[in-house]
């Protein structure tokens, strides 16, 4: 019996390079009233939304009290799902956040990975100074940015060409993908609640209001900033209390 010859993959689109990320809130059940609903389980219960509308000052005070004294569980009774497109190295950091997060990332075993790769924007700080635990990043020179982008683009083109070569030869996608670098863009759905998101933001954003300083890699901070902006629109009182009390998750 003659073995079936694997068909060559379809021609790939031109390689593209990005210096940004994509974050979209695709579904949610999250509002400040959800915090009140959970906190008042023994009293108001289902009346929380009505009370929020009737007495917003009192509701704001309760949310601030919960945040200040770190009564965290009322902030878990909500849900947000984000679509995130970012370099693979961002996801490797992101997936360290396990409590209160669920993930589904696209798989290179089941689909041909598209040639979209990360390069730093001109304003991305490139030079690390200082020792571990006490270092800072400073702006690089135009020459350093030029060599960085040219080196990345050259490596990406070579790696993707070898990936396509293996696919054309009938090598399985799950094997061929090993040659691709972590600068390749991937995509995922990330679902979380407000409490887990606040913990993520406390570690993955740098903010002068934070009680505990954080020094995130810029690329994951770009994702965190977009997630925070969309969450703040859903739960403005909770977001305000988070900032007021030092950006520490309750």
N, C-alpha and C positions, 0 to 999 in steps of 0.2 A: 504494500500500500504506500503510495507516494505521499510524503509529508507536504502539507499545505505551505506554500511560500508566503511569509508575512507580507502584507501590503505596506508600501512606503507611506509614511505619514504625509499629510497634506502640507503644502508649502507653508512655511512659517511666516507670520507677519514680520515687518521690519522691527528690529530691536529698538526699544524705546527706553529712555532714561528719565527718572523722576526725582525731584528733590523734596517732594511733599508726601502726605499720607491722606487717606480717605477714611472718614469716620461718619457713619450715618446711623441715626436712631431709627430702627426699622419697625419696632413695636414696643409698647410700654403699657404698664398699669402702675403708674407711679404719680403720687400727688402728696402734698403735705397732709391732707386729711387722712391718708393711710397711717401716718405716724400717730395721729390723734386717736384714730379708731382703735389701734392696738394698745395704746397707752391707757385708754379709758375703758378697757374691757369690763371692769367691774362697775362702771358708772354709766357713762353716756352711750358706749357701744356704737350702734348704728347711727346715732345722732351726731357723730363727729363732724360730718361735712356741713350739716346745718349750723352747728355751733361755730365752725370756722367762719362761715359767712356772717353769722350774727355777731360774733365777738372775736374779731381777728386778733385784737391785742392780747386777749387771754390765751388764745391758741398759740400765738407767737411766744408768749411767756412760757408755756408748757414745753414747747419744742426747745427753747433755750435751756430750760431746766434739765431736760433729758440729755441734751448735748453736754452741758457743763458738768453734770454729775455722772456722766458716762453710763446712762441707762440705755444700752445699745439695742436691745431686741426690738423695740417699736420701730426702728429704722429698717428692719428686715422684711416688713410686710408689704413689699412692692417689687416690681420687676421691670427691668429695662434690657432690651436686646439691641446691640450695636453691630452693624456690619463694619468691619475694619479691613482695610487693605494697606499693607505696610511691608517693609523688608522682613525676611525671615528672622534676622537677628533681633528685631523688635519683639517678635512673637516668642522667642526663646526666653526673653526677660519677662514678657507678659504672663506666660504660663507658670511662672513662679507663684503667682497669686491664685491660690487653689481654694481658699475658703470663701464660699459665697459666689463663686464664678463657675460658669459652665461654658465649654468651648466646643466648636466644631470648625476645624480648619480644612481647607481644600486639600485633597490628597493627590500627590504625584504618582501614586500607584494606579489611579483610575482615570486620570486625564493627562493630556500633554500639557506641560507647564508653559505658560506664555512668556515671551522674552521682554519682560519689563523689569528694569533694574534700578537700584538706588544710586544716586550720586549726590554729594553734599552741595547745598546752595552756597553761593559766595559768602553769605554772612555766617555760615556754620563755623564755629571756632574749631581750629584744627590742631593746635599745639598744646600739649599737656606739660604743665610745670609743677614742680614740687614732688613730694614723696607720697606713697600710697596712704590714703586716709587724710591727707592734707595737701591735696593738689588742686589746681584750677586749670581751666582751659582758657586760652587766649586766642585772639584772632591771628590767623596765619597770613602770610604774604600772598599777593596775587600769584607768585611763582609756585608756592606750595599748593595753592588751590588748583592751579593748572596741572601740575604733575599728578595730583591726587585724582582729578577727574579723568585725565588721559590714561592713567594706569588702570583705573577701575573699568573704564569703557573697553580698553584693550583686552583685559582679562575676561570681562563678561562676554565679549564677542567670541573669543576663543572657546570658552567653556560651553556656550550655547551651541556653537558649531559642532563640538564633539558630542554633545547631547543628541543633536539631530542626526549625526552620523550613526550613532548607536541605534537610535530608533529605526532609521532606514535599513539597518542591517538586521532588524528583527529582534533586537535586544529588548527585554521587558522594560516598561517604564520605571518600575520600582528599582531596577538596577541602573539604568541610564541616568536617573536623576542624581546619583551620587556625585557626579562631576560638577553639578551646579553650585554656585557660591551662595553664602547667606545674604548677599545683597539682592537676591531675587525677591520680587514682590510675591507675597502670598495673600490669601484672604480668609477671613473667618467670621463666624457669628460668636459674639461674646455676650452672655447673659449674666446679669448681676442684680443685686439690690443696692439700696442707697448706702447701707452700712459697709458693704464690701467695696463699693466704689469709693467711698471716703477714705478707706484704708489704702486703696490703690493710689488715689490722688495725693495722700500724705507722703507717699514714698516716691512718686513719679512726677511730681512738679516741684519747682523751686519757687517759693513765695515768701516774701518778707514777713507775712503775717503768721507764718508757721512757728509754733513753739519749738518743734524739733526740726533742725535744718535737714534738708535732703539735697542730694546732688545727682539727679538722674541724668542718664544719657539723653542727649537732646532729641534723638529720634523718637524714643518712647514718650518723652515729655510732649512732643507734638501731638501724639495720639491722646494723651491724658488731657491736654488743654481742650481739645475738641469734644471729648466726652464730657468734661466738666461744663462747658458752655451749654450743651444740650440738656444735661441734667438740671442745671440751674433754672432753665426755663420751665421745667416740669415741677420742681419743688423749691421755689424761691425762698421760703421761710427756713427750710432745712439747710439750704446752701448758705444763707446768711448766717445762721447759727454756727455752721461749720467754720466759716471764716472768723467769726467773732471769738470763738473759743479755741483759736490756735491751730485750726486745720488738723485736728487729731480725731481719728475715728472713735466714736463712743463705744 
